[in-house]
């Protein structure tokens, strides 16, 4: 598996999976057109923020993309070899929806964003993965703090941390179509642990409002 080289201090990894797997994923996306939806983000449906068409692949459907997940695991293993402390955390896995996203010319994830902003529905995210399913010039992904833009090359699979250190956005291409598959390695909490996190976030929000209102 060929590597796309990043400097170690970017905390990013990139490897190329077989192009045939990308073709299978695009065929799978096309076969489920009745399930396509308008792309959403943590901000909800906002085409000024993000515009694309998505297919959600639910965990019980992961057998449909098992070849992709096999190669993705190889990428993760190599990421952990490069950054061993990424694995010195609570257990994690892919246990939420994986998304195939299609961007028509002029469409993109326009806004700089992170994958884990601390919101209750996002707080479990540890690492992000994304694979480009096409090769297209000027259609990659810009990472703000790393001061780099990755190329949109068919099969290139990226893994990076989900937090604010890796703010990013898609490069808008006005000529061609682009497809990606993306998702997250999320921490596995018990229901009680997750409730405690939500309660703590709620208490923090109340305290923040109290301090803000009393400092005006």
C-alpha positions as CSV (number, residue, x, y, z in Angstrom):
1,X,0.0,0.0,0.0
2,X,1.6,3.2,-1.2
3,X,1.8,6.1,1.3
4,X,1.1,9.8,0.7
5,X,3.7,11.4,2.9
6,X,2.9,14.0,5.5
7,X,5.3,15.6,7.9
8,X,5.0,13.9,11.3
9,X,4.0,17.1,13.1
10,X,0.8,17.3,11.0
11,X,-0.6,14.2,12.8
12,X,-2.1,13.1,9.4
13,X,-1.7,9.9,7.5
14,X,-2.4,9.0,3.9
15,X,-2.4,5.8,2.0
16,X,-3.8,4.6,-1.4
17,X,-6.4,1.8,-1.5
18,X,-7.1,-0.1,-4.7
19,X,-9.0,2.0,-7.3
20,X,-11.3,-0.9,-8.0
21,X,-12.7,-0.5,-4.4
22,X,-13.5,3.1,-5.2
23,X,-15.4,2.0,-8.3
24,X,-17.4,-0.5,-6.2
25,X,-18.3,2.3,-3.8
26,X,-19.5,4.6,-6.5
27,X,-21.6,1.8,-8.0
28,X,-23.1,1.1,-4.6
29,X,-23.9,4.8,-4.2
30,X,-25.6,4.9,-7.7
31,X,-27.6,1.7,-6.9
32,X,-29.3,3.4,-3.9
33,X,-30.5,6.7,-5.5
34,X,-33.9,6.5,-3.6
35,X,-31.9,7.0,-0.4
36,X,-29.9,10.0,-1.4
37,X,-30.4,13.1,0.8
38,X,-29.2,16.7,0.8
39,X,-25.9,17.0,2.6
40,X,-26.0,18.1,6.2
41,X,-23.5,19.1,8.8
42,X,-23.4,19.7,12.5
43,X,-25.2,23.0,11.7
44,X,-28.0,21.1,10.0
45,X,-29.1,21.7,6.5
46,X,-27.3,24.8,5.3
47,X,-26.3,24.9,1.6
48,X,-24.1,28.0,2.2
49,X,-22.1,25.9,4.7
50,X,-22.1,22.6,2.8
51,X,-23.7,21.5,-0.4
52,X,-23.6,17.9,-1.7
53,X,-25.7,14.8,-1.9
54,X,-25.2,12.0,0.6
55,X,-25.9,8.3,1.2
56,X,-25.8,7.1,4.8
57,X,-24.4,3.6,5.3
58,X,-25.7,2.4,8.7
59,X,-23.6,0.0,10.9
60,X,-25.9,-2.9,10.1
61,X,-25.1,-2.4,6.4
62,X,-21.3,-2.5,6.8
63,X,-21.2,-5.9,5.1
64,X,-22.1,-4.0,1.9
65,X,-18.7,-2.2,2.1
66,X,-16.6,-4.9,3.7
67,X,-13.8,-4.6,1.0
68,X,-13.5,-0.9,1.7
69,X,-13.4,-1.5,5.5
70,X,-10.7,-4.2,5.0
71,X,-8.3,-1.7,3.4
72,X,-9.4,1.1,5.7
73,X,-8.2,-1.1,8.6
74,X,-4.8,-1.4,7.0
75,X,-4.7,2.4,6.8
76,X,-5.6,2.6,10.5
77,X,-2.9,0.1,11.4
78,X,-0.3,2.1,9.6
79,X,-1.6,5.3,11.2
80,X,-1.2,3.8,14.7
81,X,2.4,2.7,13.8
82,X,3.1,6.3,12.9
83,X,1.3,7.8,15.9
84,X,1.2,5.1,18.6
85,X,-0.3,7.4,21.2
86,X,-3.4,7.7,19.1
87,X,-4.1,4.2,20.3
88,X,-3.4,4.9,24.0
89,X,-7.0,5.9,24.6
90,X,-10.4,4.5,25.4
91,X,-11.6,1.8,23.0
92,X,-12.9,3.1,19.7
93,X,-14.3,1.7,16.4
94,X,-16.5,2.7,13.5
95,X,-19.9,2.5,15.1
96,X,-21.8,5.3,13.5
97,X,-23.0,6.0,9.9
98,X,-20.5,6.1,7.1
99,X,-21.3,8.6,4.3
100,X,-20.7,8.6,0.6
101,X,-20.9,12.2,-0.6
102,X,-21.2,13.4,-4.1
103,X,-20.3,17.0,-5.0
104,X,-21.4,18.4,-8.4
105,X,-19.4,21.2,-10.0
106,X,-19.4,24.2,-7.7
107,X,-20.5,22.2,-4.7
108,X,-18.3,21.7,-1.6
109,X,-18.0,21.8,2.1
110,X,-17.4,25.5,1.9
111,X,-16.9,26.4,5.6
112,X,-13.9,25.7,7.7
113,X,-15.0,23.1,10.3
114,X,-13.8,20.5,12.7
115,X,-15.3,17.0,13.2
116,X,-15.5,17.2,17.0
117,X,-16.6,20.5,18.4
118,X,-17.7,19.1,21.8
119,X,-21.4,19.0,20.9
120,X,-23.1,16.0,22.6
121,X,-23.7,14.3,19.3
122,X,-20.0,14.8,18.2
123,X,-18.1,14.3,21.4
124,X,-17.4,10.6,20.8
125,X,-15.4,11.2,17.7
126,X,-11.7,10.4,17.9
127,X,-10.3,10.1,14.4
128,X,-11.7,11.0,11.0
129,X,-11.2,8.9,7.8
130,X,-11.9,10.0,4.2
131,X,-11.2,8.4,0.8
132,X,-11.4,10.2,-2.5
133,X,-13.3,8.1,-5.1
134,X,-12.2,10.2,-8.1
135,X,-9.2,12.0,-9.3
136,X,-9.9,15.7,-10.0
137,X,-7.6,18.7,-10.1
138,X,-8.2,21.5,-7.6
139,X,-10.7,19.5,-5.6
140,X,-8.8,18.4,-2.5
141,X,-9.1,19.4,1.1
142,X,-7.5,22.4,2.7
143,X,-6.3,22.0,6.3
144,X,-5.9,25.4,8.0
145,X,-3.4,24.9,10.8
146,X,-1.3,22.4,8.8
147,X,-1.1,25.0,6.0
148,X,-1.6,22.3,3.4
149,X,-4.1,21.1,0.8
150,X,-4.4,17.4,0.0
151,X,-4.9,16.3,-3.6
152,X,-8.2,14.7,-4.8
153,X,-6.6,11.4,-6.0
154,X,-8.6,8.3,-6.5
155,X,-8.0,5.9,-3.6
156,X,-6.1,8.3,-1.4
157,X,-7.3,7.6,2.1
158,X,-6.7,10.2,4.9
159,X,-6.8,9.8,8.6
160,X,-6.6,12.7,11.1
161,X,-7.6,13.8,14.6
162,X,-11.2,15.0,14.9
163,X,-10.6,18.1,17.0
164,X,-10.0,21.8,16.4
165,X,-6.4,21.4,15.5
166,X,-7.5,20.0,12.1
167,X,-9.9,22.7,10.9
168,X,-10.5,22.0,7.2
169,X,-12.8,22.5,4.2
170,X,-13.2,21.2,0.7
171,X,-11.7,22.9,-2.3
172,X,-14.5,24.0,-4.6
173,X,-14.1,22.7,-8.2
174,X,-16.4,24.3,-10.8
175,X,-15.7,21.9,-13.6
176,X,-15.9,18.2,-12.4
177,X,-17.8,15.9,-10.1
178,X,-16.2,14.6,-6.9
179,X,-17.2,11.7,-4.6
180,X,-15.8,10.7,-1.3
181,X,-16.5,8.3,1.5
182,X,-16.0,9.5,5.0
183,X,-16.8,8.7,8.7
184,X,-15.3,8.5,12.2
185,X,-13.6,6.2,14.6
186,X,-15.7,7.0,17.7
187,X,-15.1,6.2,21.4
188,X,-17.3,3.4,22.8
189,X,-19.0,4.6,25.9
190,X,-21.7,2.9,28.0
191,X,-25.1,4.5,28.1
192,X,-24.3,5.8,31.6
193,X,-20.9,7.2,30.6
194,X,-22.5,9.0,27.6
195,X,-25.2,10.4,29.8
196,X,-22.6,11.7,32.2
197,X,-20.8,13.5,29.3
198,X,-24.1,15.1,28.2
199,X,-24.9,16.2,31.8
200,X,-21.4,17.7,32.2
201,X,-21.8,19.6,28.9
202,X,-25.1,20.9,30.1
203,X,-23.7,22.1,33.4
204,X,-20.8,23.7,31.6
205,X,-23.2,25.6,29.3
206,X,-25.2,26.9,32.3
207,X,-22.0,28.0,34.0
208,X,-20.8,29.7,30.9
209,X,-24.0,31.7,30.5
210,X,-23.9,32.7,34.2
211,X,-20.4,34.0,34.0
212,X,-21.1,35.8,30.7
213,X,-24.3,37.5,32.0
214,X,-22.6,38.6,35.3
215,X,-19.6,40.1,33.4
216,X,-21.7,42.4,31.2
